[in-house]
Amino acid sequence: MERHILVVEDQKDIADLIAMHLRDLGHAVECVHDGGKGYEAARTGRYDLIVLDVMLPVRDGLDVVRSLRMDRIDTPVLMLTARSGEIDRVLGLELGADDYLTKPFSIPELQARVKAILRRSDRQAATPASDEAEKLAFTDLTIDSASREVRLAQRPVPLTAKEFDLLLHFARNPGRAFTRMQLLDAVWGTTFEGYEHNVNTHINRLRSKIETDPANPRYVLTVRGVGYRFTDQR
């Protein structure tokens, strides 16, 4: 199925290379070369995915993804970063990006990430909306699937889209142990082993927000030799 993808990359040769290989997958691709134009295109156009560089003129990629999420534009975002430090990746995920790639990256990995994000979007679109809001409660943590709101001791907890998806999957399956690969398949829509670091990153970010003591979690528990499970204490 043809998808519409926006590539925001200031280096034209890289943008053209990305576009060429995404078109090879059968997608329609539009390229812009600064963050200001990228934000306007993403805000006014209809895209199935945005491939967004971090280092951009006019507005950087982190500012763009922050503004899009504040505007309640939930188009999936794959961020690209040339920096070696983890801060860009963590910030990008925290602000609402769905995944990231560090330059230089291989074309097969780029294509795999794009396929995984689009597969996840398909799964979400195919899931029928419930007429009745699903509210899950575990001690002082409450999760509302309809409004996508989380509260801890009655205080709202701001989560990125992927953090919420991960938490909701856990909460719908209390007490069940999941491997990282099972979480990748359920939440990210992929079983590509190179994604396993994303699970660890999101678990750590989620714990930092919902656990009083992330080093001794009450909700997202580590199952040694397996992966993770969610508490079954209602």
C-alpha positions in Angstrom: 0.0 0.0 0.0 1.4 3.4 -1.0 2.0 5.7 2.0 2.8 9.4 2.1 6.1 10.1 3.8 7.7 13.5 4.6 11.5 13.6 4.8 12.9 16.7 6.6 16.7 16.7 6.0 18.9 19.7 5.2 21.5 17.7 3.3 20.0 17.3 -0.1 22.1 14.3 -1.1 21.0 12.4 2.0 17.4 13.4 1.6 17.4 12.2 -2.0 19.0 8.9 -1.0 16.3 8.3 1.7 13.6 9.3 -0.7 14.8 7.0 -3.4 14.9 4.0 -1.1 11.5 4.7 0.4 10.1 5.0 -3.1 11.6 1.6 -3.7 9.2 0.4 -1.1 6.3 1.8 -3.0 5.7 5.0 -1.0 5.2 8.6 -2.1 7.9 10.8 -0.6 8.2 14.6 -0.3 11.4 16.3 0.9 11.9 19.6 2.6 15.3 21.0 3.8 14.7 23.0 6.9 12.8 22.7 10.1 10.5 25.6 9.5 9.2 24.2 6.2 9.1 20.7 7.8 6.9 21.9 10.6 4.5 23.7 8.2 4.3 20.7 5.9 3.7 18.3 8.8 1.1 20.6 10.3 -0.9 21.2 7.1 -0.3 18.0 5.1 -1.5 14.5 5.5 1.4 12.1 6.0 1.7 8.5 7.3 5.2 9.0 8.5 7.8 11.8 9.1 11.5 11.1 8.8 13.0 14.0 10.7 16.6 15.0 11.1 17.7 16.6 14.5 20.2 19.1 13.2 18.2 21.4 10.9 18.3 25.1 10.0 15.5 27.5 11.1 14.1 25.0 13.6 15.8 21.9 14.9 14.1 18.5 14.8 13.5 18.3 18.6 11.7 21.6 18.4 9.6 20.4 15.5 8.5 17.2 17.1 7.7 19.0 20.4 5.5 21.5 18.5 3.8 18.8 16.5 2.9 16.9 19.7 1.7 20.1 21.4 -0.5 20.7 18.3 -1.9 17.1 18.9 -0.5 16.0 15.5 0.3 12.3 16.2 1.8 11.4 12.8 4.6 8.8 13.6 8.1 10.4 13.6 11.4 8.6 12.9 14.2 10.9 14.0 17.7 11.0 12.5 20.7 12.1 14.6 24.4 12.5 13.7 25.4 13.0 17.3 27.0 10.1 19.2 25.6 11.1 22.6 22.4 9.6 24.0 20.8 12.9 24.9 19.3 13.5 21.5 17.8 10.1 21.4 16.4 10.3 24.9 15.0 13.8 24.3 13.5 12.8 20.9 11.7 9.8 22.5 10.6 11.9 25.5 9.2 14.6 23.2 7.1 12.1 21.2 9.2 10.6 18.5 8.4 6.9 17.8 11.9 5.8 16.9 15.4 7.1 15.9 18.4 6.2 13.8 21.9 7.3 14.3 23.9 8.4 11.3 25.5 6.8 9.4 22.8 4.1 9.0 22.3 1.3 6.6 19.5 1.4 4.0 18.2 -2.0 5.1 17.9 -0.7 8.7 16.2 2.5 7.5 13.7 0.4 5.5 13.1 -2.0 8.4 12.4 0.9 10.8 10.0 2.5 8.4 8.2 -0.8 7.8 7.9 -1.4 11.6 6.5 2.0 12.3 3.9 1.7 9.5 3.0 -1.8 10.6 2.3 -0.5 14.1 0.1 2.3 12.7 -1.8 -0.3 10.8 -2.4 -2.3 13.9 -3.7 0.7 15.8 -6.0 1.7 12.9 -7.4 -1.8 12.7 -8.2 -1.9 16.4 -11.9 -0.9 16.8 -12.4 1.9 19.3 -14.3 0.8 22.4 -17.7 2.5 23.0 -16.9 2.4 26.7 -13.8 3.9 28.2 -11.4 1.3 29.6 -10.0 2.4 33.0 -7.4 0.3 34.7 -6.3 0.9 38.3 -3.3 -0.5 40.3 -2.9 0.9 43.8 -2.4 4.6 43.2 -1.8 4.3 39.4 -4.8 4.8 37.0 -4.8 4.4 33.2 -7.6 5.6 30.9 -7.3 4.1 27.5 -9.9 6.3 25.9 -8.4 9.7 26.9 -4.9 8.2 27.1 -4.4 9.8 30.5 -2.3 8.4 33.3 -2.5 9.5 36.9 -0.3 8.7 39.8 -1.8 9.5 43.2 -4.3 11.7 41.3 -1.6 13.7 39.6 -1.3 13.6 35.8 1.7 11.8 34.4 2.8 13.1 31.0 3.8 10.2 28.7 4.9 10.0 25.1 2.7 8.0 22.7 5.0 5.0 22.8 5.4 5.1 26.6 1.6 5.1 26.9 1.3 2.2 24.5 3.8 0.2 26.4 2.2 0.9 29.8 -1.2 0.1 28.5 0.0 -3.2 27.0 1.5 -4.1 30.4 -1.6 -3.1 32.3 -3.9 -5.1 30.1 -1.8 -8.2 30.9 -0.9 -7.9 34.7 1.4 -10.5 36.1 2.4 -11.9 32.6 6.1 -11.9 31.9 7.2 -10.6 28.4 10.5 -11.0 26.7 11.8 -7.9 24.9 11.1 -9.5 21.6 7.4 -10.0 22.6 7.2 -6.3 23.6 8.7 -5.3 20.3 6.1 -7.2 18.4 3.2 -6.0 20.5 4.1 -2.3 20.9 6.5 -1.5 18.0 5.1 -4.0 15.5 8.5 -5.6 14.8 10.7 -8.5 15.8 13.9 -7.0 14.5 16.6 -7.7 17.2 18.2 -4.3 16.6 15.2 -2.7 18.3 15.8 -4.3 21.7 17.6 -1.2 23.0 14.3 0.8 22.4 12.5 -1.5 24.9 15.2 -0.9 27.6 15.1 2.9 26.9 11.3 3.1 27.2 11.2 0.9 30.3 13.7 3.2 32.0 11.8 6.3 30.9 8.5 4.8 32.0 9.9 3.8 35.4 11.3 7.3 35.9 7.7 8.7 35.6 5.5 6.2 37.4 7.8 4.7 40.0 8.5 6.4 43.3 11.8 4.7 43.4 12.8 3.6 39.8 15.6 1.4 41.2 13.0 -0.6 43.2 9.9 -0.5 41.0 6.4 -1.5 42.2 4.7 -1.6 38.7 7.1 -2.5 35.9 9.1 -5.4 37.3 12.1 -7.1 36.0 11.9 -10.9 35.5 15.5 -12.1 35.6 16.5 -14.1 32.5 13.2 -13.3 30.8 12.3 -9.6 30.5 9.6 -7.7 32.3 6.1 -8.0 33.8 3.5 -5.7 35.2 2.3 -5.9 38.8 -1.0 -7.8 39.4 -1.8 -5.8 42.5 -5.0 -4.0 41.8 
